[in-house]
Amino acid sequence: MLFSVLIANYNNGNYLQEAIDSVLGQTYTNWEVVIVDDKSTDNSFEIYDKYKDDKRFRFYYNENNEGCGYTKRRCAELAKGELCGFLDPDDALMPTAIEVMVKAHAEHPECSLIYSTCYRYSGDRSENMPIWDYIGEIPEDSDFLIYRKKLVSHFVSFKRAAYLKTDGIDASLQAAVDRDLYYRLEEQGALLHLPVPLYYYRINNEKSISIGSKEADIKAYHNCVKSELNAICRRMGGDLYHRNKETYLKQMRVLLKVYYHSKLYEFGKFVKYSFYYIKGNRFSLHSVNHVIKIVRGV
């Protein structure tokens, strides 16, 4: 079974070799690496050149700097493997990561997405690396969209067949891209958590959006809200929605208010989200008043 390791790179040449080395060191050997470069201006091309004759590596280049959503979407579109997993260019995989994921997917055909947990590290793997304990199992009576106590995060692998049933990663997103992907895959099958660390997540990359400017933080939060609202709209009327309908509508009401007051708010999208919220409440006067109060700032 071919496993596609997907790397969306922009100016991470300082760390990219370590990421590639972690793939080369995998105990499972039937893999390919798909790298899409988002118009890098650093030394990344020197690293690409080392592997230009290795048929396991395929390189693609955006004509312009398009951002994270566009680049990761392109990675997923270009993958050939039955299974896929994103490896950020400043992170690394543990040696058994792909082997463990391939075995888990074979044992759980009902799962669209399977994820482990990870070590948080600053580049020295000999250090006492903490495990990211915010990653964990989502209860059966809930789902990732509404459960707030645990996250779905690295290392994440997914069935390409499940991804192809979705509309694909939202290319307009500049942040919260992984979250958007996980929501979409949750709509296609079960999620499974493996309580073992298979991934090294770097916490000292100055280019990471999680350590960015205040403007980057605002953009990231806005994109999280947007991806959640989009997911609720997609799910409305489906099994996931009906299982926890009241929780979904309550969450949507809060998100509507946050979105309306965001600096990146778009009127057309607010109208769309409001319509779905009112529709979910069967066009009740109560729900209409909620939207009116949001607009009035009450």
C-alpha positions as CSV (number, residue, x, y, z in Angstrom):
1,M,0.0,0.0,0.0
2,L,1.5,3.3,-1.1
3,F,1.7,6.1,1.5
4,S,1.9,9.7,0.3
5,V,3.9,12.0,2.6
6,L,2.6,15.5,1.7
7,I,4.9,18.5,2.4
8,A,3.8,22.1,1.7
9,N,6.9,24.2,1.9
10,Y,7.5,27.9,2.1
11,N,11.0,29.1,3.2
12,N,11.6,26.3,5.6
13,G,15.0,25.3,4.1
14,N,16.6,25.3,7.5
15,Y,14.5,22.4,8.7
16,L,13.4,20.6,5.5
17,Q,16.4,18.2,5.4
18,E,15.5,16.9,8.9
19,A,11.9,16.3,7.8
20,I,13.1,14.4,4.6
21,D,15.6,12.4,6.7
22,S,12.8,11.3,8.9
23,V,10.9,9.9,5.9
24,L,14.1,8.2,4.6
25,G,14.5,6.5,7.9
26,Q,11.0,4.9,8.0
27,T,10.6,1.2,8.7
28,Y,7.9,1.1,6.1
29,T,9.4,1.7,2.7
30,N,6.5,1.9,0.2
31,W,6.1,5.6,0.3
32,E,6.3,8.7,-1.9
33,V,7.0,12.3,-1.0
34,V,5.0,15.0,-2.7
35,I,6.5,18.5,-2.1
36,V,4.7,21.6,-3.3
37,D,6.8,24.8,-3.0
38,D,4.9,28.0,-2.4
39,K,7.4,30.3,-4.1
40,S,10.2,29.9,-1.6
41,T,13.1,32.4,-1.7
42,D,15.5,30.5,0.6
43,N,17.8,27.5,0.2
44,S,15.0,25.0,-0.2
45,F,15.8,24.4,-3.8
46,E,19.3,23.2,-2.9
47,I,17.6,20.4,-0.9
48,Y,15.2,19.6,-3.7
49,D,18.1,19.2,-6.1
50,K,19.5,16.4,-4.0
51,Y,16.5,14.2,-4.7
52,K,15.6,15.2,-8.3
53,D,16.7,11.8,-9.6
54,D,14.9,9.8,-6.8
55,K,11.6,8.6,-8.2
56,R,10.1,8.5,-4.7
57,F,10.2,12.3,-4.6
58,R,8.0,14.5,-6.7
59,F,8.4,18.3,-6.7
60,Y,5.9,20.9,-7.8
61,Y,6.1,24.7,-7.7
62,N,3.5,27.4,-7.3
63,E,3.9,30.3,-9.8
64,N,3.0,32.7,-7.1
65,N,3.0,32.7,-3.3
66,E,-0.6,31.3,-2.7
67,G,-0.6,30.5,1.0
68,C,-1.2,27.4,3.1
69,G,-4.7,26.4,2.0
70,Y,-3.9,26.5,-1.7
71,T,-0.6,24.7,-1.3
72,K,-1.9,21.9,0.9
73,R,-4.9,21.4,-1.4
74,R,-2.5,21.0,-4.3
75,C,-0.5,18.4,-2.3
76,A,-3.6,16.3,-1.7
77,E,-4.6,16.6,-5.3
78,L,-1.2,15.4,-6.5
79,A,-1.0,12.4,-4.1
80,K,-1.1,8.9,-5.6
81,G,-1.1,6.8,-2.4
82,E,-4.1,5.0,-1.0
83,L,-3.1,6.6,2.3
84,C,-1.8,10.2,2.9
85,G,-0.4,12.2,5.7
86,F,0.9,15.8,5.9
87,L,4.4,16.4,7.3
88,D,5.1,20.0,8.0
89,P,8.6,21.0,6.6
90,D,9.8,22.0,10.1
91,D,8.7,18.8,11.8
92,A,9.7,15.2,11.7
93,L,8.3,11.6,11.8
94,M,9.3,8.9,14.2
95,P,10.8,5.9,12.4
96,T,7.7,3.7,12.8
97,A,5.1,6.4,12.0
98,I,4.0,5.2,8.6
99,E,4.2,1.5,9.4
100,V,1.9,2.0,12.4
101,M,-0.6,4.1,10.4
102,V,-0.7,1.6,7.5
103,K,-1.4,-1.3,9.9
104,A,-4.1,0.8,11.7
105,H,-5.9,1.7,8.5
106,A,-5.9,-2.0,7.3
107,E,-7.5,-3.0,10.6
108,H,-10.0,-0.1,10.5
109,P,-11.5,0.3,7.0
110,E,-14.4,2.3,8.5
111,C,-12.0,5.1,9.5
112,S,-11.4,8.0,7.2
113,L,-8.8,9.5,9.5
114,I,-6.4,8.0,12.1
115,Y,-4.2,10.2,14.3
116,S,-1.6,9.7,16.9
117,T,-0.1,12.2,19.4
118,C,3.3,13.9,19.2
119,Y,6.3,15.2,21.0
120,R,6.7,19.0,21.2
121,Y,10.4,19.8,20.7
122,S,12.8,22.6,19.8
123,G,15.1,20.5,17.6
124,D,17.1,18.5,20.1
125,R,15.5,15.0,20.3
126,S,17.8,14.1,23.2
127,E,16.0,16.6,25.4
128,N,13.2,15.7,27.7
129,M,10.4,16.2,25.2
130,P,6.9,16.6,26.5
131,I,4.0,14.8,24.8
132,W,1.3,17.2,23.6
133,D,-1.5,16.1,26.0
134,Y,-4.2,18.2,24.3
135,I,-4.4,15.6,21.6
136,G,-6.7,12.7,22.5
137,E,-9.8,10.6,21.8
138,I,-13.1,12.1,20.8
139,P,-16.0,10.4,22.6
140,E,-18.3,8.3,20.5
141,D,-21.4,10.5,21.3
142,S,-19.6,13.7,20.2
143,D,-17.4,14.8,17.4
144,F,-14.3,16.9,16.8
145,L,-16.3,19.9,15.7
146,I,-18.1,20.3,19.0
147,Y,-15.8,18.6,21.5
148,R,-13.5,21.1,23.3
149,K,-11.4,19.0,25.7
150,K,-9.2,17.2,23.1
151,L,-7.7,17.9,19.7
152,V,-7.2,15.9,16.5
153,S,-3.6,16.6,15.5
154,H,-0.3,15.2,14.4
155,F,0.5,12.6,13.2
156,V,-2.6,12.5,11.0
157,S,-3.2,10.0,8.2
158,F,-6.2,9.6,6.0
159,K,-7.6,7.5,3.2
160,R,-7.3,9.2,-0.1
161,A,-10.6,7.7,-1.2
162,A,-12.4,9.4,1.7
163,Y,-10.7,12.7,0.8
164,L,-11.9,12.5,-2.8
165,K,-15.5,12.4,-1.5
166,T,-15.1,15.8,-0.1
167,D,-14.8,19.2,-1.8
168,G,-11.2,19.3,-0.8
169,I,-9.2,21.6,1.4
170,D,-10.5,25.2,1.3
171,A,-7.8,26.9,-0.8
172,S,-8.8,30.3,0.5
173,L,-7.7,29.5,4.1
174,Q,-4.4,31.0,5.2
175,A,-4.7,29.3,8.6
176,A,-6.7,26.5,10.3
177,V,-6.1,24.5,7.2
178,D,-5.5,21.2,9.0
179,R,-8.7,21.7,11.1
180,D,-10.7,22.3,7.9
181,L,-9.3,19.0,6.5
182,Y,-10.2,17.1,9.7
183,Y,-13.8,18.4,9.7
184,R,-14.2,17.3,6.1
185,L,-12.8,13.8,6.7
186,E,-15.0,13.4,9.8
187,E,-18.0,13.8,7.5
188,Q,-16.8,10.8,5.5
189,G,-16.0,8.2,8.2
190,A,-14.9,7.5,11.7
191,L,-11.9,9.0,13.5
192,L,-9.5,6.9,15.5
193,H,-6.9,8.1,18.0
194,L,-3.7,6.0,18.6
195,P,-2.4,7.0,22.0
196,V,1.3,6.8,21.0
197,P,3.6,9.6,19.9
198,L,4.6,9.3,16.2
199,Y,5.5,12.8,15.3
200,Y,7.9,15.6,16.4
201,Y,6.2,19.0,16.4
202,R,8.6,21.9,16.4
203,I,7.8,24.8,18.8
204,N,10.7,27.2,18.0
205,N,10.1,28.0,14.4
206,E,9.9,31.8,14.1
207,K,8.0,31.3,10.7
208,S,5.2,29.3,12.3
209,I,1.9,31.1,12.4
210,S,1.4,29.9,16.0
211,I,4.4,32.2,17.0
212,G,3.4,35.0,14.6
213,S,2.4,38.6,14.9
214,K,-0.8,39.8,16.4
215,E,-2.2,40.2,12.9
216,A,-1.3,36.5,12.2
217,D,-3.1,35.5,15.4
218,I,-6.2,37.4,14.4
219,K,-6.2,35.8,10.9
220,A,-5.7,32.3,12.4
221,Y,-8.6,32.7,14.8
222,H,-10.8,34.1,12.1
223,N,-10.1,31.1,9.9
224,C,-10.9,28.7,12.7
225,V,-14.3,30.4,13.1
226,K,-14.9,30.4,9.4
227,S,-14.0,26.7,9.0
228,E,-16.3,25.7,11.9
229,L,-19.2,27.7,10.4
230,N,-18.6,26.1,7.0
231,A,-18.6,22.6,8.6
232,I,-21.9,23.2,10.4
233,C,-23.5,24.4,7.2
234,R,-22.3,21.3,5.4
235,R,-23.4,19.0,8.1
236,M,-26.9,20.4,8.6
237,G,-29.5,17.7,8.1
238,G,-26.9,14.9,8.4
239,D,-26.3,12.3,11.0
240,L,-23.5,14.2,12.8
241,Y,-25.7,17.2,13.0
242,H,-28.9,15.4,14.3
243,R,-26.9,13.6,17.0
244,N,-26.1,16.8,18.8
245,K,-28.4,19.3,17.1
246,E,-28.9,21.7,20.1
247,T,-25.1,21.8,20.7
248,Y,-24.5,22.6,17.0
249,L,-27.0,25.5,17.0
250,K,-25.8,26.9,20.3
251,Q,-22.2,26.8,18.9
252,M,-23.3,28.4,15.7
253,R,-25.0,31.3,17.5
254,V,-21.8,32.1,19.3
255,L,-19.7,31.7,16.2
256,L,-22.0,34.0,14.2
257,K,-21.4,36.8,16.7
258,V,-17.6,36.3,16.7
259,Y,-17.6,36.2,12.9
260,Y,-19.7,39.4,12.6
261,H,-17.3,41.3,14.8
262,S,-14.1,39.9,13.1
263,K,-11.9,42.4,11.3
264,L,-11.9,40.0,8.4
265,Y,-15.7,39.7,8.3
266,E,-17.4,39.3,4.8
267,F,-21.0,40.4,4.5
268,G,-21.9,37.7,2.0
269,K,-20.6,34.9,4.1
270,F,-22.4,36.3,7.2
271,V,-25.7,36.3,5.3
272,K,-25.1,32.6,4.3
273,Y,-24.2,31.5,7.8
274,S,-27.2,33.4,9.2
275,F,-29.5,31.7,6.8
276,Y,-28.3,28.3,7.8
277,Y,-28.7,29.2,11.5
278,I,-32.3,30.3,11.0
279,K,-33.0,27.3,8.8
280,G,-31.6,25.0,11.5
281,N,-34.1,26.6,13.9
282,R,-36.9,26.0,11.5
283,F,-37.1,29.7,10.6
284,S,-38.3,30.6,14.1
285,L,-38.8,34.2,15.1
286,H,-36.5,33.6,18.0
287,S,-33.6,32.7,15.7
288,V,-34.3,35.7,13.5
289,N,-34.1,37.9,16.5
290,H,-30.8,36.4,17.5
291,V,-29.3,37.5,14.2
292,I,-30.9,41.0,14.4
293,K,-29.3,41.4,17.9
294,I,-25.9,40.4,16.5
295,V,-26.1,43.0,13.8
296,R,-27.4,45.7,16.2
297,G,-24.6,44.8,18.7
298,V,-27.0,43.9,21.4
